[in-house]
Amino acid sequence: MAASIRFGIMGCADIARKICRAIGLAHNATVVAVSSRSADKARRFVADNGLPENTRVHGSYEDLLEDPAVDAVYVPLPTSLHVHWAIAAAGKGKHVLLEKPPALNAAELDRILEACEVNGVQIMDGTMWMHHPRTAKMRELLSDPDRFGQVKRTNSIFSFNGDSDFLKNDIRVKPDLDGLGALGDAGWYCIRSILWANDYDLPKTAIGFPNPVKNEAGVVLSCDASLHWEDGRVATFHCSFLAHLTMDLTVIGSKGTLQLNDFIVPFEEKSAHFTFASDSCFNDLVSAWTTFPKKHVVSTDLPQEALMVSEFSSLVAAIKESGAKPDSKWPTISRKTQVVLDAVKTSLDSGSKPVQIVF
């Protein structure tokens, strides 16, 4: 049996309920502590989420980081607090599973990554769909030069229609908590999917579309952008708190097309599908297609968030038990996503001027 990594949950945000369950489902992880700025709130979280009575409760984040029983922390705090608490966790030798976006900008993220590197701790952002087995199957097809060819165009959409309470009170619309708004919350997923589809080859230029929708505090509620490569590849994305729930991803190659409508959260927890078409063409009368997209179904015993926790815990166990070095794959992917997000934000703020992407 793999070593069980002992998690402390830093904060009782709604998303923490999902990851608490995921830690319980993972074969190599367990929740041993919960912290909040209120010990009573942490106790309620323990009770409401069915954690054992001996789960350690801390009334401050500092106390959680001092807890010798904790190997790793899950941090679901507002983005504006990430740089402080992620660095503090790394400084105490705690491995960091950090909700996305991991920082407000690349400069902040660099401080976090440096602290993790100096202290030899693993960091991973909480982009859960990356860990679903469907993602690996899609990568297999996109990497097939005979069936897919070369990427030419990518389009990604993540939107949901926040109600009046969300648009007024949610931390994601507060400039002092999650000032990136829809771009940081929903746009992060879109940008990551585009980079993933292009095998993390960074675009050269980002252009935010004119007239993004912002609230009175200046936080983005809805926006669009395009990304451009020197070889002619183009990607576009739309992210919004104001439109119907949509999670579309389309990747078009020279020989094939991949499409799915639930790339962030699968329609079903234990089964996910996508369609893939290759060498499509019309009949002689151009009245119908002669080949159709094929539906691929991928099953999983564990939800994607539990697979994320399991993968993160395996990396931590290798460091803890075998003296391995932290895996640089995940922080590198995080930084590439953050750099592109920064460029899009700069373009939006400058009235849609093209912005060069520098890694």
C-alpha positions as CSV (number, residue, x, y, z in Angstrom):
1,M,0.0,0.0,0.0
2,A,1.2,3.5,-0.8
3,A,1.9,5.8,2.0
4,S,-1.1,7.8,3.1
5,I,-0.4,11.5,2.8
6,R,-1.9,13.5,5.7
7,F,-3.8,16.6,4.5
8,G,-4.8,19.7,6.3
9,I,-7.6,21.8,4.8
10,M,-6.8,25.5,5.0
11,G,-10.2,27.2,5.0
12,C,-13.8,26.0,4.7
13,A,-14.9,27.4,1.4
14,D,-17.6,25.5,-0.6
15,I,-15.0,23.9,-2.9
16,A,-13.3,22.4,0.1
17,R,-16.3,20.1,0.6
18,K,-15.6,18.6,-2.8
19,I,-11.9,18.1,-2.2
20,C,-12.5,16.8,1.3
21,R,-14.6,14.0,-0.2
22,A,-11.9,13.5,-2.9
23,I,-9.2,13.0,-0.3
24,G,-11.4,10.4,1.4
25,L,-11.9,8.6,-1.9
26,A,-8.2,8.6,-2.8
27,H,-6.3,5.4,-1.8
28,N,-3.2,7.3,-0.6
29,A,-4.6,10.3,1.3
30,T,-6.5,11.2,4.4
31,V,-7.7,14.4,6.1
32,V,-6.1,14.8,9.5
33,A,-6.8,18.5,10.2
34,V,-9.1,21.4,9.2
35,S,-8.4,25.0,9.9
36,S,-10.5,28.2,9.7
37,R,-10.2,31.7,11.2
38,S,-13.0,30.3,13.5
39,A,-12.5,27.0,15.4
40,D,-16.2,26.6,15.5
41,K,-16.5,26.9,11.8
42,A,-13.8,24.3,11.4
43,R,-15.6,21.9,13.8
44,R,-18.8,22.3,11.8
45,F,-16.9,21.5,8.7
46,V,-15.6,18.3,10.3
47,A,-19.1,17.3,11.4
48,D,-20.9,18.3,8.2
49,N,-18.4,16.4,6.0
50,G,-18.4,13.2,8.0
51,L,-14.7,13.4,9.1
52,P,-13.6,11.3,12.1
53,E,-14.1,12.9,15.5
54,N,-10.3,12.9,16.1
55,T,-9.7,15.2,13.1
56,R,-7.6,18.0,14.4
57,V,-9.3,21.4,14.5
58,H,-7.4,24.7,14.3
59,G,-8.8,28.2,14.8
60,S,-6.0,29.8,12.6
61,Y,-4.1,29.0,9.5
62,E,-0.8,29.5,11.4
63,D,-1.7,26.7,13.8
64,L,-2.4,24.3,10.9
65,L,1.0,25.0,9.4
66,E,2.6,24.2,12.8
67,D,0.8,20.9,13.1
68,P,3.4,18.1,12.8
69,A,0.7,15.6,11.7
70,V,0.1,17.5,8.4
71,D,2.2,16.6,5.3
72,A,0.3,18.7,2.8
73,V,-2.2,21.5,2.7
74,Y,-5.1,22.1,0.4
75,V,-5.6,25.8,0.0
76,P,-9.1,27.0,-1.2
77,L,-8.7,30.5,0.0
78,P,-9.4,33.6,-2.2
79,T,-6.7,34.2,-4.8
80,S,-5.5,37.4,-3.1
81,L,-4.4,35.3,-0.1
82,H,-2.6,32.6,-2.0
83,V,0.8,34.2,-2.2
84,H,1.0,34.7,1.6
85,W,-0.3,31.3,2.7
86,A,1.3,29.1,0.0
87,I,4.7,30.6,0.8
88,A,4.1,30.2,4.5
89,A,3.1,26.5,3.9
90,A,6.2,25.9,1.8
91,G,8.3,27.5,4.5
92,K,7.0,25.0,7.0
93,G,7.7,22.1,4.7
94,K,4.1,21.5,3.8
95,H,3.3,20.4,0.2
96,V,0.7,22.6,-1.5
97,L,-2.4,21.7,-3.5
98,L,-3.5,25.2,-4.5
99,E,-6.9,26.2,-5.9
100,K,-6.9,27.9,-9.3
101,P,-6.0,30.5,-10.3
102,P,-2.9,30.0,-8.1
103,A,-2.1,33.7,-8.1
104,L,-3.2,37.1,-9.2
105,N,-0.3,37.4,-11.7
106,A,2.9,35.6,-12.7
107,A,5.0,37.7,-10.4
108,E,3.1,36.4,-7.4
109,L,3.1,32.9,-8.7
110,D,6.9,33.1,-9.2
111,R,7.3,33.9,-5.5
112,I,5.2,30.9,-4.6
113,L,7.1,28.6,-7.0
114,E,10.4,29.8,-5.7
115,A,9.4,29.1,-2.1
116,C,8.2,25.6,-3.0
117,E,11.5,24.9,-4.9
118,V,13.7,26.2,-2.1
119,N,11.9,24.1,0.5
120,G,11.6,21.0,-1.7
121,V,7.8,20.7,-1.6
122,Q,5.5,19.7,-4.3
123,I,2.9,22.2,-5.7
124,M,0.0,21.5,-8.0
125,D,-2.9,23.7,-8.9
126,G,-6.5,22.4,-8.7
127,T,-7.4,22.0,-12.4
128,M,-9.2,18.7,-11.9
129,W,-10.1,17.8,-15.5
130,M,-6.4,17.3,-16.3
131,H,-6.5,14.1,-14.2
132,H,-9.5,12.4,-15.7
133,P,-8.6,9.3,-17.9
134,R,-10.6,10.9,-20.7
135,T,-8.0,13.6,-20.9
136,A,-5.2,11.0,-21.5
137,K,-7.3,9.3,-24.2
138,M,-7.9,12.6,-25.9
139,R,-4.2,13.4,-25.8
140,E,-3.5,10.0,-27.4
141,L,-5.7,10.9,-30.4
142,L,-4.4,14.5,-30.7
143,S,-0.9,13.1,-30.8
144,D,-1.7,10.8,-33.7
145,P,-0.3,12.5,-36.9
146,D,-2.3,10.1,-39.2
147,R,-5.7,10.7,-37.6
148,F,-5.5,14.2,-36.3
149,G,-2.5,15.9,-38.0
150,Q,-1.4,19.3,-36.7
151,V,-3.4,21.6,-34.5
152,K,-4.9,24.5,-36.5
153,R,-7.6,26.0,-34.4
154,T,-8.8,25.7,-30.8
155,N,-12.0,27.1,-29.3
156,S,-12.9,26.9,-25.6
157,I,-15.9,28.2,-23.6
158,F,-16.8,28.2,-20.0
159,S,-19.7,30.2,-18.8
160,F,-22.4,30.0,-16.1
161,N,-25.2,32.4,-15.2
162,G,-24.6,33.7,-11.7
163,D,-27.7,34.8,-9.9
164,S,-28.1,38.2,-8.3
165,D,-26.6,37.0,-5.0
166,F,-23.5,35.6,-6.7
167,L,-23.0,38.8,-8.7
168,K,-23.2,40.9,-5.6
169,N,-21.6,38.8,-2.9
170,D,-19.4,36.0,-4.3
171,I,-15.7,36.4,-3.6
172,R,-15.1,36.0,-7.4
173,V,-16.6,39.5,-8.0
174,K,-14.8,41.2,-5.2
175,P,-11.7,43.2,-6.3
176,D,-9.9,42.7,-3.0
177,L,-10.5,38.9,-2.9
178,D,-10.5,37.5,-6.5
179,G,-9.9,40.5,-8.6
180,L,-9.4,38.5,-11.8
181,G,-13.2,37.7,-11.8
182,A,-14.5,35.6,-14.7
183,L,-11.1,35.7,-16.4
184,G,-9.3,34.1,-13.4
185,D,-12.1,31.7,-12.5
186,A,-13.6,30.5,-15.8
187,G,-10.9,31.8,-18.1
188,W,-8.2,29.8,-16.4
189,Y,-9.9,26.6,-17.5
190,C,-10.2,27.9,-21.1
191,I,-6.6,29.0,-21.3
192,R,-5.4,25.7,-19.8
193,S,-7.4,23.7,-22.3
194,I,-6.0,25.7,-25.2
195,L,-2.4,25.2,-24.0
196,W,-3.1,21.5,-23.4
197,A,-4.5,21.1,-26.9
198,N,-1.4,22.7,-28.3
199,D,0.9,20.6,-26.2
200,Y,1.8,23.6,-24.0
201,D,3.5,25.4,-26.9
202,L,2.9,29.0,-25.9
203,P,1.3,31.4,-28.3
204,K,3.2,34.6,-29.2
205,T,0.3,37.1,-28.8
206,A,-2.9,37.6,-26.9
207,I,-5.7,39.9,-27.9
208,G,-8.6,40.6,-25.5
209,F,-11.8,41.5,-27.4
210,P,-13.2,45.0,-27.0
211,N,-15.8,45.8,-24.4
212,P,-15.5,43.2,-21.7
213,V,-18.4,43.3,-19.2
214,K,-17.3,44.5,-15.8
215,N,-19.1,45.2,-12.5
216,E,-19.1,48.6,-10.8
217,A,-15.9,47.6,-9.0
218,G,-14.1,46.9,-12.3
219,V,-14.0,43.1,-12.0
220,V,-14.5,41.2,-15.3
221,L,-17.8,39.4,-15.5
222,S,-17.6,38.3,-19.1
223,C,-14.8,38.5,-21.8
224,D,-13.4,37.0,-24.9
225,A,-9.9,36.7,-26.3
226,S,-7.8,35.2,-29.0
227,L,-4.3,33.7,-28.9
228,H,-2.0,33.6,-31.9
229,W,1.0,31.6,-32.9
230,E,3.7,32.5,-35.4
231,D,2.8,29.5,-37.6
232,G,-0.8,30.6,-38.1
233,R,-2.5,28.7,-35.3
234,V,-5.3,30.6,-33.6
235,A,-7.3,29.9,-30.5
236,T,-10.3,31.8,-29.1
237,F,-12.1,31.6,-25.8
238,H,-15.1,33.0,-24.0
239,C,-15.6,33.1,-20.2
240,S,-18.5,34.5,-18.4
241,F,-20.6,34.7,-15.2
242,L,-23.5,36.0,-17.3
243,A,-24.3,33.2,-19.8
244,H,-25.9,29.7,-19.6
245,L,-23.7,26.9,-18.2
246,T,-21.5,25.8,-21.1
247,M,-18.2,23.9,-21.1
248,D,-17.2,23.4,-24.7
249,L,-13.9,22.5,-26.2
250,T,-13.2,22.1,-29.9
251,V,-9.7,21.3,-31.3
252,I,-9.4,21.2,-35.1
253,G,-6.4,19.6,-36.8
254,S,-5.3,19.2,-40.4
255,K,-6.9,15.7,-40.5
256,G,-9.2,15.5,-37.5
257,T,-11.5,17.3,-35.1
258,L,-12.1,16.6,-31.4
259,Q,-15.1,18.0,-29.6
260,L,-16.7,17.8,-26.1
261,N,-19.3,19.8,-24.2
262,D,-18.3,19.1,-20.6
263,F,-14.5,19.4,-20.5
264,I,-14.3,20.8,-17.0
265,V,-16.9,18.8,-15.1
266,P,-18.2,15.6,-16.9
267,F,-21.9,15.2,-17.3
268,E,-21.6,12.0,-15.3
269,E,-19.1,11.3,-12.5
270,K,-18.0,7.8,-13.6
271,S,-18.3,8.0,-17.3
272,A,-17.2,10.7,-19.8
273,H,-17.3,11.0,-23.5
274,F,-16.1,13.0,-26.4
275,T,-16.3,12.8,-30.2
276,F,-13.5,12.5,-32.7
277,A,-13.7,12.7,-36.4
278,S,-10.9,12.0,-38.9
279,D,-10.8,12.4,-42.7
280,S,-14.4,13.5,-42.9
281,C,-15.9,14.2,-46.3
282,F,-19.2,14.6,-48.2
283,N,-21.0,12.2,-50.6
284,D,-21.0,13.0,-54.3
285,L,-24.0,15.2,-54.1
286,V,-22.7,17.0,-51.0
287,S,-26.0,16.3,-49.3
288,A,-24.6,14.2,-46.4
289,W,-21.4,13.2,-44.7
290,T,-19.9,9.9,-45.6
291,T,-18.0,9.6,-42.3
292,F,-19.3,10.6,-38.9
293,P,-17.6,11.6,-35.7
294,K,-17.0,8.6,-33.4
295,K,-18.2,8.8,-29.8
296,H,-15.5,7.7,-27.3
297,V,-16.6,6.8,-23.8
298,V,-14.1,6.6,-20.9
299,S,-15.0,5.1,-17.6
300,T,-13.4,5.8,-14.2
301,D,-13.8,4.3,-10.8
302,L,-12.9,7.5,-9.1
303,P,-14.0,11.1,-9.8
304,Q,-11.4,13.4,-11.4
305,E,-10.9,15.3,-8.2
306,A,-10.0,12.1,-6.3
307,L,-7.6,11.2,-9.1
308,M,-6.0,14.6,-8.8
309,V,-5.5,14.1,-5.1
310,S,-4.1,10.6,-5.7
311,E,-1.6,11.9,-8.2
312,F,-0.5,14.8,-6.0
313,S,-0.2,12.4,-3.0
314,S,1.9,10.0,-5.0
315,L,4.4,12.8,-5.8
316,V,4.4,13.8,-2.2
317,A,5.0,10.2,-1.0
318,A,7.9,9.9,-3.4
319,I,9.5,13.0,-1.9
320,K,8.7,11.9,1.7
321,E,9.6,8.3,1.5
322,S,12.2,8.0,-1.2
323,G,13.9,11.4,-1.3
324,A,12.6,12.2,-4.8
325,K,12.6,15.8,-6.0
326,P,9.3,17.6,-6.6
327,D,7.9,17.1,-10.1
328,S,8.4,20.3,-12.2
329,K,5.7,19.4,-14.7
330,W,2.8,20.8,-12.7
331,P,4.3,24.1,-11.6
332,T,5.5,24.7,-15.2
333,I,2.1,24.1,-16.6
334,S,0.6,26.5,-13.9
335,R,3.1,29.2,-14.8
336,K,2.4,28.9,-18.6
337,T,-1.3,29.3,-17.9
338,Q,-0.8,32.3,-15.6
339,V,1.5,34.0,-18.1
340,V,-1.1,33.7,-20.9
341,L,-3.8,34.9,-18.5
342,D,-1.7,37.9,-17.6
343,A,-1.3,38.8,-21.2
344,V,-5.0,38.6,-21.9
345,K,-5.8,40.8,-18.9
346,T,-3.2,43.4,-20.0
347,S,-4.8,43.4,-23.4
348,L,-8.3,43.8,-22.0
349,D,-7.1,46.6,-19.7
350,S,-5.4,48.4,-22.6
351,G,-8.4,48.5,-24.9
352,S,-7.6,45.3,-26.8
353,K,-4.1,46.1,-27.9
354,P,-2.1,42.9,-28.8
355,V,0.2,41.8,-26.0
356,Q,3.3,39.7,-26.5
357,I,3.5,36.6,-24.3
358,V,6.9,36.2,-22.6
359,F,7.6,33.1,-20.5
